[in-house]
């Protein structure tokens, strides 16, 4: 294979825009079903911030990374709506973050989900 042919093959392989050979499926996010949400909330009550155990509780329909991402959004919405964290979650920290540390409402994640309460923009 000449350098020109090799470069041409790379261009063709990347033509689909995802930088692979065309055999890898592109990730498509999907909405959480009502059943998944119910199991997620149950998992928070049972396992707190143990994302892997929550994923197992959900019968693996979402991996631990999906669960953690969903939890981050969920915690910020609880903070925004002035609702408490589940007891089991609070055992590992009072903060509305994945780590349990206090949430910075000025953070990009906090702003994206409306954590900054009107009048607190200073």
C-alpha positions in Angstrom: 0.0 0.0 0.0 1.4 3.3 -1.0 1.3 6.4 1.3 -1.3 7.9 -1.0 -3.5 4.8 -0.9 -3.1 4.7 2.9 -4.1 8.3 3.3 -7.1 7.7 1.0 -8.2 4.8 3.2 -8.0 7.0 6.3 -10.1 9.6 4.6 -12.7 7.1 3.6 -12.7 5.5 7.1 -13.3 8.9 8.6 -16.0 10.0 6.1 -18.7 9.0 8.5 -17.4 11.6 10.9 -16.7 9.4 13.9 -13.1 8.5 13.2 -13.6 4.8 13.0 -13.7 2.2 10.3 -17.5 2.4 10.0 -18.0 -0.8 12.0 -18.4 0.8 15.4 -21.9 1.9 16.3 -22.4 5.6 17.1 -23.6 6.3 20.7 -27.2 7.6 20.8 -28.5 8.8 24.1 -31.9 7.7 25.1 -34.4 9.0 27.6 -34.8 7.2 30.9 -38.0 5.2 31.0 -40.4 5.5 33.9 -39.3 2.0 35.2 -35.6 3.0 35.0 -36.3 6.2 36.9 -38.2 4.2 39.6 -35.4 1.8 40.0 -32.9 4.6 40.1 -34.7 6.3 42.9 -35.0 3.0 44.8 -31.3 2.5 44.2 -30.5 5.9 45.8 -32.5 5.0 48.8 -30.8 1.6 49.2 -27.3 2.2 48.0 -26.6 6.0 48.3 -23.8 7.1 46.1 -22.7 3.6 45.0 -23.3 3.9 41.3 -22.3 0.3 40.5 -24.8 -1.1 43.0 -27.5 1.2 41.7 -26.7 -0.1 38.1 -27.0 -3.7 39.4 -30.3 -2.8 41.1 -31.5 -1.6 37.7 -30.7 -5.0 36.2 -27.9 -3.4 34.2 -30.2 -1.4 32.0 -27.8 1.5 32.6 -24.1 1.3 33.4 -22.5 3.0 36.4 -21.4 5.9 34.4 -24.9 6.5 33.1 -26.2 6.3 36.7 -23.7 8.8 38.0 -24.5 11.2 35.2 -28.2 10.9 35.9 -27.6 11.3 39.6 -25.6 14.6 39.0 -28.6 16.0 37.2 -31.0 14.6 39.8 -29.1 16.1 42.7 -28.9 19.6 41.1 -32.7 19.5 40.5 -33.2 18.6 44.2 -31.0 21.5 45.1 -32.8 23.9 42.8 -36.2 22.8 44.2 -35.0 23.0 47.8 -35.7 19.3 48.4 -33.6 17.1 50.6 -31.2 14.3 49.5 -32.3 10.8 50.3 -31.0 9.7 53.8 -28.7 7.0 52.4 -27.2 9.6 50.0 -26.6 12.0 52.9 -24.6 9.4 54.8 -21.7 9.9 52.4 -22.0 13.7 52.3 -24.5 16.5 52.7 -23.6 18.2 49.4 -25.7 17.9 46.2 -22.8 16.6 44.2 -21.5 13.2 43.2 -18.8 13.4 45.9 -21.1 14.8 48.6 -19.3 18.1 48.7 -21.3 21.4 48.5 -22.7 22.3 45.1 -21.4 25.5 43.6 -24.5 27.0 41.9 -22.2 29.1 39.7 -20.6 26.0 38.2 -21.4 25.1 34.6 -23.4 22.1 35.7 -25.3 24.1 38.3 -26.1 26.8 35.9 -27.2 24.4 33.2 -29.9 22.9 35.5 -31.0 26.1 37.1 -29.3 25.7 40.4 -28.7 29.4 40.7 -31.7 30.8 42.4 -33.0 34.2 41.2 -31.4 37.0 43.1 -28.3 34.9 44.0 -26.3 35.8 40.9 -23.6 37.7 42.7 
